[in-house]
Amino acid sequence: MLRKGTALLLLVACTVHAQAVNQTNNQTNNPETLAERSQATARAVLDRAVAAIGGAEGLRSIEVVRLQLEGETWPRLQMPTVAPPFEAGTQRETLLLDLKNNRLKLEQRGVGAGFDGHNTVVIKSGQGANYDNRAHTITPIPVAQSSQQQFIQYQRRLPHLLLRQALDRETSLRSLGQDTYEGKPHDVFTFVMADTQQVAVYVDAASGLVSKYELVFIDPFTGAEASEIMFGNYTRAGNFQVPQTWGTRQAGDLTLRAQLQVEINPAVTDQSFEVAADGYQRVAALPDTLDEKIEQLADGVFVIQNVAGQNQNTLAVAFKDYIVAVEAPGSSAGAEEVIKRIKTAIPGKPIRYVAMTHHHGDHIGGLRAFIAEGATVVTTEGNREVVERMAAAPQLDRLAKNPRKPEFLFLQRGKRVLTDGTRTLELLDIGPNPHAREMVVAYLPKERVVFQGDLFFLPANDAPVGPPQATTVSFAQKLKDLKLGVDRIASVHGRTTTIEEFNSAMRSAVPST
């Protein structure tokens, strides 16, 4: 019989042995996972980047950022010509971001491709207003709209803001390994921002500074691609390293190159976030969403609105034995829905032709669906290569499953007429236009309707548009030169307008500032 002390020692020994066995089993059955290893590696890279740019304490001390950006732009698939050399636009931007008091003031001036924009946006505690300095209007920005990407992107305008958010999103950090950027090795990590946007951050292996971050988008020509936001030419400002150049690239194409001036924690007051807007007209807020609908303009003439995507429309015209669609905006998926709506509005006839107004990406993103449907593409000769590239793009859609090369019907001497003896549709190249050198409109002479893309549209809240843009002035002159009888103007973007509304907008020249 064991003594009490001996029994106690044996019990302790057995317990220790059991704990050791359990610990060994846990290490065997629950080793460190790939996600854990990836997160730890990413955190080490993040810590090095934070230290290089000014330290975690320094980043936390940032309360206000002011930056000024000025440079040239070449928006991908939005240039006046199909191929280079491209004529550069210009962009100027002043951003004042008060992180402590949750407010933003942004002034932007952009000129290019027939458009001149000058706007100031102020957002305080999640809501604010857009001041159109050309139209002299004030449009409210409700809370739901202030969280959209068009505003949220400014929360990562500088690498300091990006790294600060990465520190706050530690559990979403993952390492992507190493890559080479501009001939230098970089460590790359990814994390998910509070707005659910996933970004990949490139950290220079030598300096520890952020060279760029990437977002992934679907390019209509090449499929999944990276949108790169690039920082360069760092210099010391107080306790921080700050970039002096800022640029963007999409699918490998340089889209913006700018010089950057940065101030961290400048003195600001409430007045810093005010806008001098004497004489400006307050208008209604833009709607959060636009309703999908089929608008009938005449017997057999329909506009499929907001089905391909928000603010993206297609004209459908019924002929005796077939249908003509004009414009395929959006994406293949959106265009498939448009095709369904067309067949609902005009049952029992094939879509024989799909015409395009111009080569810009948002106007031809859905062409693949119409090509898969068997439609012949009606366009200008200069757009052949664009359409062929689009048809060959590596996308997961109906055309990918059943490939076919696009068939073409080209305008000749600036015109192509489709008729069945009763209905006539004229496709007219009214270029060169500042927006696109080859610009096609669809004209129904009997119905006195013209359908166009980007030449004229009214905002969804019917606010004044301000002085006519150069692209609209050119369009108006072409209508006059061609002596087209027009009562209504249907649009790829925006609602159908009357000729009276168009003429009124042409007369409403407000001095721009």
N, C-alpha and C positions, 0 to 999 in steps of 0.2 A: 504494500500500500504506500503510495507516494505521500511524502509530507506536504503540508499546505504550501510552504514556500517554494518547494520544487515544482509543484503543480502550477503555481503562478508564473514561474519562469518559463515553463514549457508553453503556457498559454500565450505569454507575450511573444515568445519566439515564433510560435505558429502564426500569430497575428501579423508580425512583421514579414514573415515569409509569404503569407497570403497577399499582403499589400504589394510586395515586390512582384509577385506573379501577376496580380491584376494590372499593375502599372506596365509591366512588359506586354501583357495582352492588349492593353489599350494602345500602346505605341505601335503594336503590330496591326491591330484592327482599325485604328484611327490615326494613320500617319498624317503629317502635314499635307494638305491638299494642294493641287496645282493653283487653285484660286488664291490660297493663302500665300504661297510662294510668290505668285505674280503680284499680289498686293504689296507684299513686303519689299520687293524689288522696286516697284513703282514709287513707294513711299520714300525709299532712299534717294531716288532720282529727284523727286519733288523737293526733298529737304535740301539737296545740293543746289537746285535752281533757286529756292527761296533764299538760301544763304548768299548766293552770287548776286542777286538783284537788290538785296538790302536787309535781309533777315526777317524772320517771322514777326518779331516785335515791331520792326519798321513797317511791314505790310499792314499789321493791325492798327498802326497809328495813322494810316491814310484815311482822312475824312473827306477831303475834297480833291478832285482832279480837274484840271483844265488842260485841254489839248486843242491845238490848231493844226489842221491837215490841209494841204494844198497840193494838187497834182493833176495828172492826166489819166483819162479813162479810155478803155477799149472794151466795152461790155461784150462778153462772149455771145455770139449768135444774135447780136442786136446792132450791128454796124450798118451804115448805109450801103456798103458794097458787100458782095458775097465773099470776095477774097481780098487778101492784103495787096498793096499797102492800105491800112486803115487810117482814116482821119480821126485823130484823137479828140475826145471831149475834155472838159475840164471839171474839176470838183474842188470846192472849198467847204471846209467844215470847222465849226467851232463848237466844242462840247464842254459843258460845265456840269460835273457830276458831284452832287453832295451826298455822300454815302451815309453820313451821320443823320441827316434830316430827310433822307429818302426823296430827293428831288433832282430833276434833270432839266437842263436847257440846252437845246441843240439848234444851231443855225446851219443850214445847208444851202449851197448855191451850185447847181449843176447845169452845164450847157453841153449839148451834143445831140446828134441825130435828129435835128429839127425841133428840139425841145429846150426850153429855158425854164428851170425851176428854181424858186427861191422861197424857202419855208423856214419857219422857226417853230420848234416844238417845245412846250413847257409841260412837264409832268411833276406834280407834287402829291406825295402820299397815294400814288396809284391812279390818279386821274389828272387830266389837264386839257390842253387845247393845241391845235395846229393852226398857226398863223400863216396864211398864204399871202406872201408879200407882193405877188403879182396881181391876184384877184382882190386883195384887200378884204379877205374874209377870215373869220375865226370859227373853226370847227371843233366842237367838244371831243375829247378823247375819254370815253367812259372807262371805268376800272377794267372791264372785260377786254377792252381793246389795248390798254396800256401794257398788258402782259404778252402781247403778240411779239413774234420774233423781230419785226421791224424796229421795235423799241428795245427789246431785251438784249439785242446784239451789242448795244453800247455798254452793257455791264461787263463786257470782256474786251473792250477796245484796246486796253493796254495789257502787257503780260503780268503786271502787278495785280490787276483785277482778276485775271485768270488764275494765277497761283493762289491768291487769297481764297477764291472759291474752291479750289482743289483741296486746300487745307480743311475746308468745312465739309468736304464730301469724301472724307478719307476712306470709307468702306467701299466706295465705288472705284477706287484706284486699281488699275491693272497695268502691268508692263506689256508693251508690244515688242520689246527687244531693242535691237539697234538697227539704224538705217543711216544712209549717207545722204546728206543734203548740202548742196553747193560744195561738193568735194570733201566735206568734213564729216567725221563720225558723230552721230547723235544718238542719245538714249531717248526712247519714245515711251510715253505712258498715256493712258486714256482714263477719263473719268466722266461721270454723268452729272451735268449741271442741274441746278434746282429747277430749271425750265424744261428738263428732260432731254436737252440737247447733249449728245455725246461728242466730245472733242478729243483729238489726239494731239498731245503737246510734244514738240521736238526740242530737246535740251542739248546744246552743244557739249560734247563730251569733254572738251578742253576747258572752256570758259564757264560752263554751267548756266549760261544765259539762254533764254528761250528764243529760238530762231523763228518759229512759226507754230501755228496750230492748224488742224485740219478738221473739216466737217465732210461728211459723205453725202452726195446728192446724186440724182439720176439724170444724166445728160442724154438728150434725145438722140445724139449721134453715137456715143460710145458706151452708154449704159452707166453702171455705178462708177462714179468718179470722185476725186477729192477737190474740195474748195479750200484753198490755202490762204491763210492770213499771215503775212510775213512781217517780221520786225528786224531792223538792222541798224548798223552804225551806232552802237550804244555809246553813251557818254555819261560821266558822273554828274549828277545833280543833287547836291547835298549828300545825304546818306544812301542815295539810290543810284542804280544804273538805269538809264532811260534810253529807249530807241529814238533815233532821229529820222528814220525812214520807215514807211509803212506801205505795204502793197498787198494785192490780192491776185490770185491766179485760179482759174477754173479749167479743169481737164487739161492742164499744162499750158493754157493760154494766159499770158499776162493781161489782167483786166483793169488794174489800177496801180499806179506808181506815184508815191507822194512823199513830200517832206513833212516832218512832224515836229512840233514844238510842244513840250510837256511841262506843266507846272504841277507840283504836288503840294497840297495844302496851302493854296493861295488864300488870301483873305477875301471873304464874300459876305454879302449882306442879303437881306430879303429882296432888296432892289435889284440885285444881280440876276434874279430869276423873273424879273418883270419884262414885258415887251411894250414898246411904244407903239400903240395901235389906234391912234386917233383916226376916226373916220372909217374904221374897219366894220364890216357887217357881220353880225353873228348869225350863223346858219345852223341847221340841224346836224346832229351827229350822223356819221355814216352808219348804215345798218350793219349789224354784226354778220349777217349772212344774207345772201341774195337767193330768192326762191327760184327753184327749177320750174320752167314753164315752156310751153310751146305757144308762140305768138303767131297768129295767122294774119298776114298782111293783105292777102287776096286769095282767090280760089286757087288752091294748089301752091301757095307761096307761104312758107313758114320760117320763123326764126327759132331755133332750139336754144334756149337761153339758160346759162349757168348749169348745164349738165356736164359738159366736158370738165368744168371746174368753175370756181367763182369768177364771175365777170368774163366768161368765155362763151362766145356764141357762134353758131353755124347757121347759114342760110340753106334751106332745102327747097328746090323748085321742081314741081312735077311736070313732066312732059307726057306725051301720049303713051310711050312705051318704056320710059325710064325716068330716073331722077338725077338731078345735078345737085351736088352738095358744094357749097362754097365755104372754104376754110375748115381746117382740122386742128383746132388749138388743143392745148393740154397735153395729154399722154395717150398711149394706146388704150389703157383701161377706160379713160374718160371718153375717148372717141367711140369705143364699143357701146357705151351707154347712149351716145348721140345717135349712133346707127339704129339702135333699138327704137328710139323716139321717132326718128325719121320714118321708119317702117310702120310705126303706129299711126303717124299722121298721114302717110301716103302708102297704104298697103298694096301688095301685089305687084310692085314694080322694082326692078333692080336699080341699085345706085351705079350708074354707068360712068359718071365723071365726078371727080373731086377737084375743084379749082382752089388755088391758093393766092392770097393777095400779095404776100411778099415772103422773104426767106427767113424771117426772124424765128427763133426757136419756139417762142410761145404761140406762134401761129401755125407751125407745122408739126408740133409734137405728137399729134394724133394721126398723122398721115399713114403710118404703118397699118393701122386698123382698116382704113379705107382701101389701101393697096391689097390687103388680105381679103377684103370683101370683093375684089375684082374690079375696082374703079380705076379708070384711066386718069392720070394726073394732068390737069390743064394748067400750064404756067408759061413763063417766058423761057427762052432758050438758055438764058444765063443761070437759071435755077436747076438745070439738069443734074449737075454734080451734087448739089445740096440734097436733092431728093434721093439720088442713088446712095449717097452716104447714109442718109436716114434709113433707107430700106435695108442696108447691110449692117445696121447697128446691132450689137449683141444684147438683145433684150428678150425678156421672157413674155411673149405674147403670141397671138394667133399667127402672125406672119413668121415668127421663129419656128413654130410647129409645122407650118406648111409654106415654106419659102417660095416667093415668086418675085421676079424682077419687075420694077415699075414700068408701066407703059405710059407714053407721053402723047399729049396733043398740045402743040405749041401755038402761042399767039404769032400771027404773021403781020408784019408792019403795024405792030401795036394793037392788034385786034383779033378776036375770035368770036364768031357768032354761032350760037347753038339754037336751032329752031326745029319745030315739027310741023310748021305751016300755020299753026295757031298761036303758039307761044314762042317768044323770042327772048333769049338771054344774051346780052353783049358783055364780053369780058374785055376790058379796055386797059391798056397800060398807060397810065397818066403820069409816068415818071419822065424825067428824073424828078424825084421829090426829096427834100432834105432828109426825110426819114429812111427812104430806100430808093436807090437809083431806078430800080424796076418796081413799080407799084401798080397793082391791078385792082380795079373796082369792077363789081358786077352790076349791070344796069338792065332793068326791066322796063323797056320804053312804054309798053301798054299800061303797066301798073304804076309807072312814074316813081319807081323805087330804085335807089342805089344802095348797095351794100359795100362797106369799106372797113379797113382795119387800120387803126391808129391815126387816122386823118382828122377825126373829130369825134368827141364824145362828151356828154354831160356827166358830172359826178352823180353817184347814186343818191345823193341827198339833194340833187337839183340846185346846187350852189352855183353862183356865177363863176365863170371860168377865167375871167380876166382877159388881158390882151390876147388876141389870136396867136397861136404858135405858128412858127414858120411853115411847119408841115400843113397846117390848116389853111393858111393863106395860099399856098401853092395849090391845094385841093380846090379851093373856091375859084381860083383863076382857071383851072382846067375845066370845071363845070361850065364856066362862062364861055371859054374858048370852044368847047365841043358842043355848046348850045343844047345841053341835056335838060329835058323837061323833068324836073324832080319835085315831088311833093313830100316824100319821106326819105330819111336817111337811116338805114339800119346799120348796126355796128357789130364788130367782133367783140369789142369791149363797151359795155354800157347799153342803155335802152335805145329803142328806136325813137328818133326825133323828127320833128317836122321841118320843112324848109324855112318856115317862119322863125323857129327857134335857132336854126343855123344862121340865118341872116342877122338875127338880133345879137347873137354871140359875136359875129364878125364886126358889128358896129360898137360893141361894148369895150372899146379900147381905153383901159384905165392906165394912167401913167405908171410904169413899173419903177420900183425902187431898188 
